[in-house]
Amino acid sequence: MNQEDFDAIVGTFSDDEVSTSWDWRDHGAVTPIKNQGQCGSCWAFATVATTEGLYEINGNTLTSFSEQQIVDCYKAPDEGCNGGIPADAIAYVEKTGLETESDYPYTGVNGKCNVDSSKIVQTGVTGSKGVTARSPTALFAAVNQQPVVIVVEADQNVFQLYTSGTITTGCGVALDHAITAVGYTPEYFIVKNSWGTSWGMNGYLQISSSTDYNSGLGACGIFSQPIYPTGLKG
């Protein structure tokens, strides 16, 4: 997508609402890359990454929050290290708050819920909002506001063996992995993964912003189910 195409897409937004490009790493709202290991806890990692961003954007010190708390304490069939739904994790954070990573460290296995209520940080999450599917316009605007959870198909070689460049084709919409969009250019979204710094570009990847793939759902289904936690500033 070139600049002219981008300008046409965001034409319904004023210049002070949607920047042509954005990267929350440059604005202090992204913690370092983490590693979920062999636990299927991507849903917790992506939720925590967006919560960390929202917390900082709301005027607080950037803080690393606990994924393990969500893994241990949100109890539902087939969740924890068996995978889960970001919307459920956001709802848990809204209700309970989170301990910091240092107070409730990551183990990478399902454990017994061990929350210390005296250490809970009320992160300011008040709910969640989905981003319109098949809409680069909506996702650009959402990511310009704060980091956003996206769910993709990550079981294909183009994703598994990714080292650099922009993913455009080679993966479909069999959604199986939650990651976090932390920025964009007109051509691609900048995405934080949870597979450590040795994967991808020091833990990050670029996914095309085009809707030419997968019937408008984008490369790897990026435009299928974006969601982010909501909360008031201040």
N, C-alpha and C positions, 0 to 999 in steps of 0.2 A: 504494500500500500504506500503510494507516494504522498507527498505533503498536500497536494491538491485534493486527493481523495480523502485524506484525513480531515482537512478543513471542511469538506462537504459533509462528512459524517457528524462532526461536532457542531454543525451550524446552528443547531437549536440551543446551544449553550453559549453564554457570554464568555469572553476571554478570561474573566476572573473566576470562572467556574471550572473550566477544564483546560489544563495546560497542554501544549502540543506534545511534550514529553515530560516524564516524571519518574523519580526514583526515590522511594522512601529511605533507602540506605543513606542518601545524601542529606536527609533531614532528621537523622537520629532516631528513627522509629523501627529499626530492624535489629534484633539481637543476632549474635553470630550463628552460623550454621550448626545445627545439632544432628545427631545420628540416632535414628530409632532402632537400629540393629535388626535382629530377626523377629522382633515383635511387630505385628500388624497394627501399629498405633498411629499411622499417618493422620488419621482423623483427629486425634488429640494434638498432634504436633501442629497441624495447620490451624486448628482452632486457637491454640495458645499463641502462635505467631501473630494472628490477627488481633488477639486480645492484647498482646504486648504492644503492638502498634497503636491500637486505640488508646491504651493507657497513657502512652507517651504523648500522643497528639493532644490528649486532654490536659496537658500541662504537668504531667508527672515525670519523674526520672525513669528512663528506659530500664525495665526490670525483666529479668528472665523468670518466667513462671513455670509451674510444674505440670508437665505432661503426665507424669506417673500418677498424680492425684486423680486425673480424669480416668486413666486406665483402671485404677484400683476401685474408684468410688462411684463411677457411673455404671450401674449394674443393669444390663439388659441382655437378652439372648444374643450370642454371636458378637459381642463387643469386646472391649479390652484389647488384648493382643490378637483377637480374631477379626479385627476390623470394626468399623463403626460408622456412624453418620455424623458429620460435622454439626448439623442443626441440633442434634441431641447434646453434643458436647457444649455448644454455645448455651443451650438452655440450662445445663448443669452449672456453667460458670455464672450465668445470671442469678441463679438461685443461691449458690453456695459461695462464690468467690474462689480465689486460688491462693495456695501457699506459693512461696518463691521456689525456684529450682533448688536453691541451696538448702531450704528447710525440708523439702520433700523431693529428694533427688531421684533421678531416673534409674530404674533397674533393668528395664526391657523385658520383664516377665509380669504375668498377672499376679497381683499381690492382694493382701488384705487392706481394706481402706483404713488409713491411719492418720486422719486429719486432726490437726491441733487447732482448735477454733481460735486460739489466741494468736495464731500466726497467719490467719486468713487475711488476705488483702482484698478489699472490695474494689474490684477493677473498674467499676462504672458501667459494666455491660447491662443493658436494659432490655435486650431482646435480639432479634436477628432480622435481616432483610435479604431476600433473594434478589438477584440481578436478572433482568429480563433475558431469557435464553435467545440465542442466535443474534445477539445485539452487541457489536463492538462499541457502539455509542454508549450503551449503558455500562459496559465493563470499563471503558476508558474513564467515564465519569466516576464510577465507584472507586476504582483504584486511585484516582486523583484525590479522592476524599480520605482513603485509608487502605491498608492492605486487605486483600480479599481472598477467601478460600475458593479454590477452583478444584474440580474433580475431573480426572482424566483417565484414559487408558494408558497404563504404564508397563504393560507386560510384553510389549514388542521391542525388537532390537534397537529401533530408532530412539527409543527412550532409555532402555536398559543400558545401552552402550554409548550413550550420548557423551560427547566430550567438548563440543563447541558448535558455534553457528546457531541457526534458527530451525527448529523442527517445523516442517510444513506438511509432510505426508508420511505414511508408513505406520500410522496408528489410527485406530477407529474410535468407537464410542462405547466399548465394553468397559464402562467406568470402574476403576478398581484402586485408585490412589488419590488422596487429597494432598494438595500442595498450596502454596501461597503466592499470589500475584502481588509483588511489591513495587512494580513500576511498569513503564511502557515507553515505547517510541511509536511513531506511526506504523512501523513495520512489525513489531513484535511486543509481547508482554515479557517482562522480567520476572522470573519465578524462583522462589526459594523452595528447595527440596529439603528432605530430612534424612538424607543418606550419607551425611558426612562431607567433608571438604575434598576428599579424594575423588568423588563422583562429579561429573559435569565440569562446569567452569567454577571451580572452588565451591561446589555445592549448589550452584545456580544453573538455570537454563533459560533459553529464549524459545518462546512458542509463537508462531505466526499469528498475527491479528486478522488474517483474512478469513472470510466465511465461505471461501471457495471449496472447502473440504467438508466431507461428512454431512452433506445436505444442510449446510449452514451452521452446523455445530462446531466447526473449526477443527484445526489439527488436534488430534487426541481427544476431541470432545470438549475443548476448553470453554466453549460457550453453552455447555449443557446445564450446569447447576452451580453457578457462582453464588456465594452467600457470604455475608459478613456480620459481625456483631454490631449492634447499635448502642449508642450511649451519648449522653449530652456532654458537650464541652464545658469545662470549668468546674 
